[in-house]
Amino acid sequence: MTNPHPATPTDIDIRAAADRVIAQLQQGQHAEALRLLERERAEERSVVQEALDRYVAVGAQTELDELRGSGALQASPELASTLERLQLAAQPPRMPDYNGRDADAPNELVDLTDAQKYDIYASIVETRGNQAARDALRDEESVLLGLRRETSTVASMDDLGQRGTGVYDDHIVVLRRDASGERHWFIADRASTEPTAQYDERARPGPDRENTPYSDVAWRRPQGEDVNGDGTRDLGRMAEGTIEMLRTTHPARGNPRDFSLRPTPEQVTAPRNADLVQRDTNADGWFTQNDVNGVQALNDSFKVHSGSRNNTDSAGCQTIHPEDYDQFIEAVRANPQQTRWQYVLTSTEGGIFHNVEQGQEQDQPQRPGPNPERNSPAEDRQGMLQPGPFNDPVADRYFAAVMAGDSDLADRIAIEFARSPEGQQFARMGDELLAQQQALEQRQLEERQRAHQAPAMQI
């Protein structure tokens, strides 16, 4: 189990160390390469270890896939475990603990060099971005990386009782490697990648919103598109993926022509654009597979722009706190010849479970990810759980964590199971059943619409 908290930093060059491992794998020195990776990881903090794994997983993907298929490491449980860990490295990343404004807050990047910080985030671009994003990092261009923490649209950061004004709980990072090879990074740690309910048509003041998640929302105006035919516009957000952006303007901070970014015409018309928007069609404030017709094509209204100090001002755009925005734009425009920018947006570890936490208050942002170092009363000194009432080790572990009141551990067990082959099989089965249910609901909706539009019978 890795330690996410800061340890004494070393002078490791993360990219160079990963390249040495990749080179040995490509030369067929498989066991030697995996042992080298373990040695490189041994004294490093978690964010560095994770970056090493990501770089190796992408750089030697062909060799690692062939190695898994050959079964050559089955006789070595230690190396087989390394191989399995690398297979998981391309999954949604853990959002590093970072807070540059509070000396008492956790900061996993403290005392690391700019090159090391760059590699921590650039390795996420390598695993979660497309080839255009990876190429841009090598071409001296600025690349944007968005790290999303799932948050309800009715969430708010103020204490005035108004809901739906948004929360700056996401990160947007700007990365660039210049002509001399020097690595640059900037993090906007007060960012939002989701819309807020103040723009949801369901939050319009009136009796219809009482006893709904939208009561007390500080409503502004309706935005979105009616994609499920129920007569109400549905809020949308960018789905995770790589989106090419270009310069535009947006009225913000008292400037009607403030610098911003929007999708390029080529991006909007590209075949890969078809599923780059998610819409909340079932009005629960979350973006999940329960939203019928919830996946749509991207349009160029989804921008990156400045928000306000106490309001993210997002009807679907990516917004950044105004105090950070000038530095953000400076980093974006560091290469004066650059006219297009690759924006890699990814979910982060744990976010996939927001839609099953039914007891969670819908106006609260999701709690931070689990802390593996926390001592749990449900675990013994070896990190194993005491026997439980079920004839299943995963169910017993989860039951013990819940009974001990350790929700962080319960989340971690759920994540581990979701990543396992059995968990992925269950997820596929669930997706198939959900798709069937959504298709049935859509047919029923279309039948009701046809019946409503048909002329009345004369009797």
C-alpha positions in Angstrom: 0.0 0.0 0.0 1.5 3.4 -1.0 1.8 6.4 1.2 0.2 9.5 -0.3 1.8 11.8 2.3 5.1 13.7 1.6 8.3 11.9 2.2 11.8 13.2 1.9 12.2 14.0 -1.8 15.0 12.6 -3.9 16.6 14.0 -7.0 15.0 11.4 -9.3 14.3 12.5 -12.9 10.9 10.7 -13.2 10.9 10.8 -17.0 14.5 9.5 -17.4 13.9 6.7 -14.8 10.8 5.6 -16.6 12.6 5.6 -19.9 15.3 3.3 -18.6 12.7 0.8 -17.6 10.9 1.1 -20.9 14.2 0.6 -22.8 14.9 -2.7 -20.9 11.3 -3.9 -21.6 11.7 -3.1 -25.3 15.0 -5.1 -25.3 13.2 -8.1 -24.0 14.8 -7.9 -20.5 11.4 -8.2 -18.8 12.3 -9.3 -15.3 15.2 -7.0 -15.1 13.1 -4.1 -16.2 10.3 -4.7 -13.6 12.9 -5.1 -10.9 14.5 -1.8 -11.9 11.1 -0.1 -11.7 10.6 -1.4 -8.2 14.1 -0.1 -7.2 13.3 3.3 -8.7 10.0 3.5 -6.8 11.3 2.2 -3.5 12.2 5.5 -1.7 9.7 7.8 -3.5 6.5 9.3 -2.3 3.2 8.1 -3.8 2.8 10.8 -6.4 6.2 10.0 -7.9 5.6 6.2 -7.8 2.3 6.7 -9.6 3.9 8.9 -12.3 6.6 6.3 -12.9 4.0 3.6 -13.4 2.0 5.8 -15.8 5.0 6.6 -18.0 6.1 2.9 -18.1 2.5 1.7 -18.8 2.2 3.9 -21.8 5.7 3.8 -23.1 6.0 0.0 -23.0 2.3 -0.9 -23.6 3.0 -3.3 -26.4 5.7 -5.2 -24.5 3.6 -5.3 -21.3 0.5 -6.6 -23.1 2.7 -9.4 -24.7 4.2 -10.2 -21.4 0.8 -10.6 -19.8 -0.4 -12.8 -22.6 2.7 -15.0 -22.4 2.3 -15.9 -18.7 6.1 -15.7 -18.4 6.0 -14.2 -14.9 3.5 -16.5 -13.3 6.3 -18.2 -11.4 7.3 -14.9 -9.8 4.4 -13.5 -7.7 6.3 -10.3 -7.0 6.9 -9.5 -10.7 3.3 -10.6 -11.5 2.1 -8.1 -9.0 4.1 -5.3 -10.6 2.7 -6.2 -14.0 -0.8 -6.1 -12.6 -0.2 -2.7 -11.0 1.0 -1.3 -14.3 -2.2 -2.6 -16.0 -4.1 -0.4 -13.6 -1.9 2.7 -14.1 -4.0 4.0 -17.0 -7.2 4.1 -14.9 -8.6 7.4 -13.6 -5.8 8.9 -11.5 -5.8 9.9 -7.9 -6.0 13.7 -7.5 -2.8 14.7 -5.7 -3.3 16.5 -2.4 -2.4 20.1 -3.2 -3.1 23.4 -1.5 -0.7 26.2 -2.1 -2.4 28.7 0.1 -2.5 27.0 3.5 0.7 25.9 5.2 -1.2 23.4 7.4 -3.0 21.7 4.5 -1.6 18.5 3.0 0.7 19.1 0.0 2.2 16.1 -1.7 4.2 18.3 -4.0 6.1 20.2 -1.3 9.9 20.3 -1.9 9.7 18.6 -5.3 11.4 20.2 -8.2 9.4 21.8 -11.1 10.6 19.0 -13.3 9.2 16.4 -10.9 5.9 18.3 -10.5 5.6 18.5 -14.3 6.2 14.8 -14.7 3.5 13.9 -12.1 0.9 15.7 -14.2 2.4 15.0 -17.7 2.3 11.3 -17.0 -1.5 11.7 -16.5 -1.7 13.4 -20.0 0.2 10.4 -21.3 -2.3 7.9 -20.0 -5.5 9.8 -20.2 -4.9 12.0 -23.3 -4.8 11.2 -27.0 -1.8 11.2 -29.3 -2.4 14.9 -30.2 -2.0 15.8 -26.5 1.1 13.7 -26.1 2.7 15.2 -29.3 1.9 18.7 -28.1 4.0 18.1 -25.0 6.9 17.2 -27.2 6.4 20.2 -29.5 7.0 22.9 -26.9 3.3 23.7 -26.6 1.2 24.3 -23.5 -1.2 21.5 -22.7 -4.1 21.8 -20.3 -5.0 19.0 -17.9 -8.3 19.0 -16.0 -8.8 16.8 -12.9 -12.4 16.4 -12.0 -13.8 15.7 -8.6 -17.5 14.8 -8.9 -19.8 17.4 -7.4 -23.5 18.0 -7.4 -24.8 20.9 -9.5 -26.6 22.2 -6.4 -23.4 22.5 -4.4 -22.3 25.9 -3.1 -19.2 27.3 -1.5 -20.9 30.2 0.2 -22.5 30.2 3.7 -25.5 32.4 2.8 -27.9 29.5 2.4 -28.0 29.8 -1.4 -27.4 26.6 -3.3 -26.2 26.0 -6.8 -23.4 28.6 -7.0 -20.7 26.0 -7.6 -17.5 24.9 -5.9 -13.9 25.3 -7.0 -12.9 21.8 -6.1 -11.3 20.7 -9.4 -7.8 21.3 -10.7 -6.7 22.6 -14.1 -2.9 22.3 -14.8 -0.9 23.9 -17.6 2.2 21.9 -18.8 4.9 22.9 -21.2 8.4 21.7 -22.1 10.4 24.4 -23.8 13.1 24.2 -26.5 15.9 23.6 -24.0 14.0 20.7 -22.4 13.1 22.7 -19.2 9.7 21.6 -17.8 7.2 24.2 -16.7 3.9 23.7 -14.8 1.1 25.9 -13.4 -1.8 24.6 -11.3 -5.1 26.4 -11.0 -6.2 24.6 -7.8 -9.4 26.6 -7.6 -11.2 25.4 -10.8 -14.6 24.0 -11.7 -15.3 21.6 -14.5 -19.1 21.2 -13.9 -22.2 23.4 -14.4 -24.2 24.8 -11.5 -27.9 24.5 -10.8 -28.4 28.3 -11.0 -28.6 27.7 -14.7 -30.9 24.7 -14.5 -34.4 25.3 -15.8 -35.7 23.1 -13.0 -34.5 25.6 -10.4 -36.8 28.4 -11.7 -38.5 29.8 -8.6 -42.0 28.5 -8.1 -44.0 25.7 -6.5 -42.6 23.1 -8.9 -39.1 23.2 -7.3 -40.2 22.8 -3.7 -39.2 19.5 -2.1 -36.7 19.0 -4.9 -32.9 19.3 -4.9 -33.4 22.7 -6.5 -35.2 24.5 -3.6 -33.2 27.5 -2.4 -31.1 27.6 -5.5 -29.9 31.1 -6.4 -31.4 30.8 -9.9 -30.2 33.0 -12.8 -31.5 31.8 -16.1 -32.1 28.5 -18.0 -29.2 27.0 -20.1 -28.7 23.7 -21.9 -30.7 21.6 -24.4 -33.7 19.5 -24.1 -32.2 16.2 -25.2 -34.8 13.7 -23.8 -38.0 15.5 -25.1 -39.6 16.3 -21.8 -39.8 20.0 -22.5 -37.1 21.0 -20.1 -33.6 22.0 -21.0 -30.9 19.8 -19.5 -27.6 21.1 -18.2 -24.5 19.7 -19.8 -20.8 19.4 -19.1 -17.7 18.3 -21.0 -17.1 14.6 -20.8 -13.7 13.3 -20.1 -11.5 13.1 -23.2 -9.1 15.3 -25.2 -10.6 18.5 -26.7 -8.8 20.8 -29.0 -9.3 24.5 -28.1 -8.6 27.9 -29.7 -8.6 31.5 -28.5 -11.8 33.3 -28.1 -13.4 35.9 -25.7 -15.9 35.7 -22.9 -17.5 38.6 -20.9 -15.9 38.2 -17.4 -14.2 40.2 -14.7 -15.7 43.4 -16.1 -14.1 42.8 -19.5 -16.5 41.9 -22.3 -13.6 40.5 -24.3 -11.7 38.6 -21.7 -9.4 35.9 -23.0 -10.9 32.5 -23.0 -10.8 29.2 -24.9 -13.4 27.2 -26.9 -13.4 24.0 -29.0 -12.1 24.4 -32.5 -14.4 24.0 -35.5 -12.5 20.8 -36.4 -13.1 19.4 -32.9 -16.8 20.1 -33.1 -17.2 18.3 -36.4 -14.9 15.4 -35.7 -16.3 11.9 -35.4 -14.7 11.5 -32.0 -16.8 14.5 -30.8 -20.0 12.5 -30.7 -19.8 11.6 -27.0 -17.9 14.6 -25.4 -20.9 16.1 -23.6 -22.9 14.7 -20.7 -26.3 16.0 -19.7 -28.2 15.6 -16.5 -31.6 14.5 -17.9 -33.1 12.9 -14.8 -32.7 16.1 -12.7 -30.8 14.6 -9.8 -27.9 17.0 -10.0 -25.4 14.3 -11.1 -24.1 13.1 -14.4 -24.4 9.3 -14.5 -25.5 6.4 -16.6 -29.0 6.9 -15.3 -29.4 10.0 -17.5 -31.5 8.9 -20.6 -30.0 10.4 -23.8 -27.3 11.9 -21.4 -24.4 11.6 -23.9 -24.4 14.2 -26.7 -22.0 15.8 -29.2 -19.8 18.7 -28.2 -20.6 22.3 -29.4 -18.4 25.3 -29.2 -20.3 27.0 -26.4 -18.3 25.0 -23.8 -15.5 27.4 -22.9 -12.6 27.8 -20.5 -13.0 31.2 -18.8 -12.8 33.0 -15.5 -15.4 32.6 -12.8 -16.2 34.9 -9.9 -14.8 34.9 -6.4 -18.0 33.5 -4.8 -19.6 31.9 -7.8 -18.1 29.6 -10.4 -20.4 31.1 -13.1 -20.5 27.9 -15.0 -23.4 26.7 -17.2 -21.2 24.0 -18.5 -17.9 25.7 -19.0 -14.6 25.1 -17.3 -14.0 28.1 -14.9 -11.1 29.3 -12.8 -11.1 31.6 -9.8 -10.4 35.1 -11.0 -7.4 35.6 -8.7 -5.7 32.7 -10.5 -6.8 33.4 -14.0 -4.1 35.9 -15.2 -1.4 33.4 -14.2 -3.3 30.6 -15.9 -3.5 32.6 -19.1 0.2 33.5 -18.9 1.0 29.8 -18.7 -1.4 29.0 -21.5 0.2 31.6 -23.8 3.8 30.9 -22.9 4.5 29.9 -26.5 3.6 33.0 -28.6 3.4 30.9 -31.8 0.8 28.5 -30.3 -2.8 29.0 -31.6 -4.4 25.8 -30.6 -4.4 24.0 -27.3 -5.1 20.3 -26.3 -7.2 20.1 -23.2 -7.2 16.7 -21.5 -10.1 16.3 -19.0 -10.2 13.2 -16.8 -12.3 11.9 -13.9 -10.3 11.0 -10.8 -10.2 7.9 -8.6 -13.3 7.4 -6.5 -15.5 9.7 -8.7 -17.3 6.7 -10.2 -19.0 6.0 -6.9 -20.8 9.3 -6.4 -24.0 7.9 -7.9 -24.3 5.1 -5.4 -23.8 7.2 -2.3 -27.6 7.6 -1.9 -27.3 8.8 1.7 -24.9 11.7 0.8 -26.3 15.2 1.0 -26.8 16.3 -2.6 -25.7 19.9 -1.9 -22.4 18.8 -0.5 -19.2 18.2 -2.7 -17.9 14.7 -2.6 -15.5 14.1 0.2 -11.8 13.8 -0.7 -10.5 10.4 -1.7 -9.5 7.8 0.8 -6.4 8.1 2.9 -4.7 4.7 2.8 -2.5 5.5 5.8 -5.4 6.0 8.2 -5.4 3.2 10.8 -8.8 1.5 10.7 -10.4 -0.3 13.6 -11.6 -2.8 11.1 -8.0 -3.8 10.2 -5.4 -5.7 12.1 -1.6 -4.9 12.1 -1.1 -6.7 8.7 -3.9 -4.6 7.1 -6.2 -7.6 6.9 -9.8 -7.5 8.1 -11.2 -9.7 10.8 -13.4 -12.6 9.5 -17.0 -11.5 8.5 -20.4 -13.2 8.2 -20.2 -13.8 4.4 -18.6 -16.5 2.4 -16.8 -14.0 0.3 -13.5 -12.1 1.2 -14.5 -8.9 -0.5 -17.9 -8.8 1.1 -16.4 -9.6 4.5 -13.9 -6.8 4.2 -16.5 -4.3 3.0 -18.9 -5.3 5.8 -16.2 -5.0 8.5 -15.3 -1.5 7.2 -18.9 -0.3 7.2 -19.6 -1.8 10.7 -16.4 0.0 12.0 -17.7 3.3 10.6 -14.6 3.6 8.3 -16.1 5.0 5.1 -12.7 5.8 3.6 -11.7 2.1 3.9 -15.1 1.0 2.5 -14.6 3.3 -0.5 -11.1 1.9 -1.1 -12.3 -1.7 -1.0 -15.1 -0.8 -3.5 -12.5 0.8 -5.8 -10.2 -2.3 -5.6 -13.2 -4.5 -6.4 -14.3 -2.3 -9.3 -10.8 -2.6 -10.8 -10.7 -6.4 -10.5 -11.7 -8.7 -13.4 -14.8 -9.8 -11.5 -15.8 -6.2 -10.7 -15.3 -5.2 -14.4 -17.5 -8.1 -15.4 -20.2 -7.0 -13.1 -19.9 -3.4 -14.4 -20.3 -4.7 -18.0 -23.4 -6.7 -17.0 -24.8 -3.6 -15.3 -24.1 -1.5 -18.3 -25.9 -3.9 -20.5 -29.0 -4.0 -18.2 -29.0 -0.3 -17.9 -28.8 0.2 -21.7 -31.8 -2.1 -22.1 -33.7 -0.2 -19.5 -32.8 3.1 -21.1 -33.9 1.9 -24.5 -37.2 0.7 -23.0 -37.7 4.1 -21.3 -36.9 5.9 -24.6 -39.4 3.9 -26.5 -42.1 4.6 -23.9 -41.3 8.3 -24.0 -41.5 8.3 -27.8 -44.9 6.5 -27.7 -46.2 9.0 -25.2 -45.1 11.9 -27.4 -46.7 10.4 -30.5 -49.9 9.8 -28.6 -49.9 13.4 -27.4 -49.3 14.8 -30.9 -52.0 12.6 -32.6 -55.3 14.4 -33.4 -58.2 13.7 -31.0 -60.7 11.2 -32.1 -64.3 12.5 -32.9 -67.0 10.8 -31.1 
